[in-house]
Amino acid sequence: MGQTARVSALLWIAAVSLAAWLWLLLCQGRFWQTDVRLPPRRDPGDWPSVCVVVPARDEAAVLPSSLPSLLAQEYPGRAEVFLVDDGSSDGTGELARELARRHGGLPLTVDSPGEPPAGWTGKLWAVRHGIVLARARDPEYLLLTDADIAHAPDSLRHLVAAARTGGFDVVSQMARLRVESLWERLVVPAFVYFFAQLYPFRRIGRRGARTAAAAGGCVLLRAETAERARIPDAIRHAVIDDVALARAVKGGGGHIWLGLAERVDSVRPYPRLHDLWRMVSRSAYAQLRHNPLLLLGTVAGLALVYLVPPVALVAGAATGSTAAAVTGALAWLVMTGTYVPMLRYYRLPPWLAVSLPLTAFLYLLMTVDSAVQHYRGRGAAWKGRTYARPDAVPDEG
């Protein structure tokens, strides 16, 4: 009787997991498709002025691979770059000036805002300083881009054309992250996949839909919209600043768009699991609003959706429960099929999709670790700054 009850429970749990996957497949905004890209460019009648704001803290290692690509933008209108050196100790500001002297291109201003006051993340304080500098040029658009982001020569042109002709207040692209090391290949595509699952790109661009998100590495923002939404002052404490920015703009009636990038790449390496672990865990619990109940629900949800299918397949086969094994296999098959397009986008072999349960387990542990660090009072650390309270959060540099 006990064995039968266990098999029956396993079958029911596997069935719930399969139902969850069918719902995600059919009802979650086709999150698994990777075709949400910038539309074909239609040049506007006139090219508006743009100021590019680059917050940078200890970025000397990546600037030679990223900053020259910004300076070399082939943009028909007036454009200028403002790099805000956020208290770097590695010569970031001087290196930026040297790269500008060596490569030429768009005008570059390098300045520093000093240490952020209480209640501000370092990155958003630097962004605020850059926007203040930019306003003296009266630009129509602001491009907020991170110091590790490399842009193709026509990147700015495509972004502005999409915003102007599409009537968007925000056009954001999720930069293609590096996938060279073993751990990058295992973890990075899943990071983008999970993000798209939480914030389906098609819903973000739909007027009237509540879903709002942006990708902080590449955000083209209408300057008038930024002023109206009080960006970044209104989100000065946000650890996940890109999502907070999108919510502030959309909440004020703005039209936003987010998609996968074709001309924008991150050059920051994450060669070790430790590096990727820090990237995820520094903000995972903040995403859950430091709520223990949301943490428990997230852990249970990850286990049900991603871990149950392989467990049901193996356990069902071991106990002779064909129904449980088949149900688990079907759920794993749907999971694998939804992950393949993201692997293709990253030019990785499709067979890596079978490893998604393992990757999801790693993300589960990273999320729990994020909460543990929070309750131990250690706070989140990033680029030499440590913040111990929910209202004083880490710089995302």
N, C-alpha and C positions, 0 to 999 in steps of 0.2 A: 504493500500500500504506500509506504514512504517513498519507494523508488518511483512509483507511478505518479505520485504528487509532484516530485521534483521534476520529472520529465514534462508533466503538464505545465508547471510553472515556467520552465524553460521555453516551452513552445509559445506560451502567451507573451512572455517578454520579447521573444524574437518577433512575434507577430506585431507587437506594438512598435518595435524598431523598424520593421518593414513599412508599416503604415506611416511612420514619421518620414521615412525616406521618400515614399510616394507623394506625400504632401509637399515636401521640399522640392521634389522634382517638378511638380505640376503647379504649385501655388505660391512659390517664393520668388516671383519676378524673374524666372529663368536666370537665376543668379549664376548658374554654372556655365552659361554661354559667355564667350570672350569677344564678342563682336561689337561691344559698345566702345567705339573709337571716335575720334574727332571726325566730323563729316568732311567730305571733299571740300577743299577750300574755294570759297567764292569771295574774291577780293572786294572789300568795301569801296565806296566811291572816294573816300578820303581815309588816310591812315592816322588814327589818333595818337597822341603822345603817350608814352609809357615810361614809368619809373620802375626799375627792378630793385627789390629790397632783398638782401641776402644776410640773414643773421648768421654769425660765425663765431664759434668758441673753440679754440684749439683745433683748427682744421687745416694746419699746414700740410698734413700728409695727403689730403685729397684735393686741395685747391689747384695744384698744377694740372689735374685731370678734369676739373670742372669749370673754374673761373674763365679760362680762355674761350670756352665754348659760349659763354654768355657775352663776352666782349666781342665775339665774332658774329653776332647775330646779323643776318641780312634782313634788316627791317626798313621798309620804305619811309616810315615816319620818324619822329624824334623819339629817341630812347636813351636812357641813362641808367647806370648801375650804381647803387648805393650799398656797399658792404659795411655792415655794422660789426665791428670787432668787439665781441662781448667778453671783455676781460681776459683775453687769451694770454697764455704764458709761453707759447711756442712760436711767437713771431708771425702769427696769422696776418695781422694788418700790414706789416712791412712786406711780407711775401706777396700779398695782393697788389700792393703798389708796384713791386718789381715785375710781376706778371703783366700788369697793365703797360708798364714801360716797354717790356719786351715784345708783347703781342699787339699792342695798339687796339684799335676797334672802338667800341662805344666808350664814352666818357665814364670814368670810375671815380667815385668819392668814397674814401675810407674814413670812418669816424667811430667813436666809442661813446656809449651812453653812461658808463660807470655802473656800479653795482645796482641791481634792481631793488626797489623799496619793498617792504613787507607786502605780501598779497599778490606779488607779480612773479610769474615764472621768468627765468632769465631770457628765454627765447622771445617771449611776447614783449618784454621790456625792450629788447633789441629791435624787434619789429616796429614797435611804437616809435622808437627813435628814428628808424629809417623812414617811416611814413611821414614824420614831422619834417625831416630833411627834404623828402620828395615833394611835399605840398608847396614848397617854395617854387617848384617848377610848374605847378598847376597841371598835373597829368590827368588824362581821362581814365587811365587804367593803371593799376599797380600789379606787378608780378611778384608774388611772394614765393621765393624758391630757396631751398636749403643749400648749404655750401658743398654738399656731396653730390649735387645733381648736375649732370652734364646734358646740355641741350644740343640737338642738331641745329645747323645754321638757320634753318627756316622754322624752328620751333615757335618763336615768338610771333612770327607772321601768321602761322596756322592758328595759334591760340586767339589772337586778336580777331582774325577773320571769323572764327567760330563764334566768338562772343558778340561781335558786331552784327553779323548776318543772322544769328540765331536769337538775338535779343536776350542774352544771358547776362546776369549780374556777376556770376561766378562761373568760370570754366576751369576745372581742375583735372589733372591727369595723374593717375597712379604710376609713378616712375617704375620702369622695369628694374627690379633689384638684381643684384649680382648672384649668380648660381654657379660658381666655379668649384668651391670645395664640396666635399661629401655632405657636410652638415647643411650647407646652403641649399643644396639640391633636395635634401630631405625636408627642410623646414620652411624655406622661403616661399615656394609656390603655394604651400598650404596657408601661409599668412595672408596672402592676397585672396585665396579661395574663401577662407573663413570671413574675411572682411566683406567680400561680396555677398556672402550668405547672410550676414547681419544687415548689410546696407545694399540691397540689390540696385545696381546702377540704373536700370530702367526706371525704377520708381523715383530715384533721386531727381531725374530730369523731368519728371511729370508734374505739371502745375496742379496744385491741389493735393498732391500726395504728401504725407507727413514725413516720409523718409528723407533725411538730410545728412549728407556727409561730404567731405572733401579729402584730398590727399595733400598733406602739408608740404610735400616737396615741390609742388608745382600748382600754384593757385593764382589765376588771373582774376583780379577783383576790380570792379568798377569803383573808381575813387569816390564818386558821389555816394555809392551804396555803402562803402566803408564808413564814411562820415555819418550817414544816416543811421547805420546800425551800431555806431560807436565802437568800431573795430580798431584796435584790439582792446580798448579799455573795458568793454562789456564782458570780455572773456579773459581778463588778465590773470585769473587764478586757474585756468583750465589746463590740466595735464594733457588731455587729448584735444589740442587746440584746433586742429583742422576740422574735426566734427563739430566742435563748439562754434567755430566761425560759420560753418554751413547752416547750423541751426539758427544762429542769430540772423543771418541774411534771409533765410527762407521764412523764419518766423515774422519778419518784417515785410513779407510779401515779395521778396526777391525771387528771381528765377535762376536756378543753379543747375550745373551739369557736371557729372563725374564719369570718367571712363578710363580705360587702359591706354597706356602711352605707347607710341611707336617711335617717337623722336626724343624721348626723355628717359635717361638712365641714371640710376644711382651707381656711383663708383666706390661707395664705402664697402670694404670687405668685412665679412663675418666668418673668418676661417674656422673658428672653434665653436663648439656647442655653447660654451660659456658666454661668448659674445652674443649669440642669438638669444640665449636665455635672458640675459640682461635687457635686450631690446624689448622682449615681450613682457617680462615680469615687472618692469619699471612702471607700466601703466595698466596692467591687466585688472588689478583690483579697483583702480580708479574708474575703469570702464563699468564696473559693477557698483559704482557709487559707494564703495566701502560698506556694502550691505551684506551681512553674513547670510541672510536668507537667499539673496541673489547668488552668492557664492555656492551655497549648497545646491540650488537649482541648476546652476551652470555645470557643476561637477556631475550631478545626476544626469543632466541632459547630454553632456559629452559621452558619458559612459553608455547611456541607452542608445544613442544614435551611432557612435563610432566604435565602441568596444563590444557591444552585445553581438553584432553580426558574426565576427570571427569566432567569438566564444561559443555562440549557439551552434555554428557549423562544426566545430571540433567536439564540443560536449555532446551534441546530438549524435554525431557519428560514433563517439565512444560509448554512449549509453543505448545505442540502437534506436534512437528516436529519429526516424527518417524525416518526419514532418518538421521537427525543430531544425535539423541540419539543412534541409532544403530552404526553409524560411530564412535562416541565417545567411545561407549562400545567396539567396535572391536579394536580401538587403545589402550585402557586401557588393554584389554585382551592380546594383543601382548606385551605391556610393562610389565605386570605382569608375563607373561610366561618367558620373558628373565631374570627376576630378581630371579626367583625361584632357579636356579642352584647355585647362589651365597649364598642364604640363606641356602641351603642344605650343602654347603661347610662349612658354619659357624655353622652347626648343629642347625639351628633355624627353627621354623615351617613355612611351605610354605605360610600359609595364611597371613603372614606379608608382602607379596609382594604387596598386595592391598594398603599398606601405602606408596608406593614409591612416588606418587605425593606430599604428605605432606613432605616427606624427601627432595625431590627436591626443594620444596618451601623454606625450611630451608637453603639449600645450596645457593639458589638464594639470600636470605637475607644476608648470610655470605659473599658472593662475593661482594654485594653492600657495606656492612659494611667495608670490606677490602679496597675498593676504597675510602670510606668516610674518614677512618682513614688516608689514604695516603694524601688526599687533605687537611685535617686539620693540616697536618704537624706533627702529633704525631708519625708517623713512626710505625714500627712493633717492638713489645717488646717480648723478649724471654729470659728466664733464667737471668733476671736482666740487659740485655742489650737492649737499644733502638736505633733504626736507623731511621733517618728521610728522607733519600734520596734514590732514586733507586739504586745508586751505592754504598750504604753502607747499607747492608741488614742484616736481623736477623740471629743469630745463631740458628740452629735447634737442637743443643745440643745432 
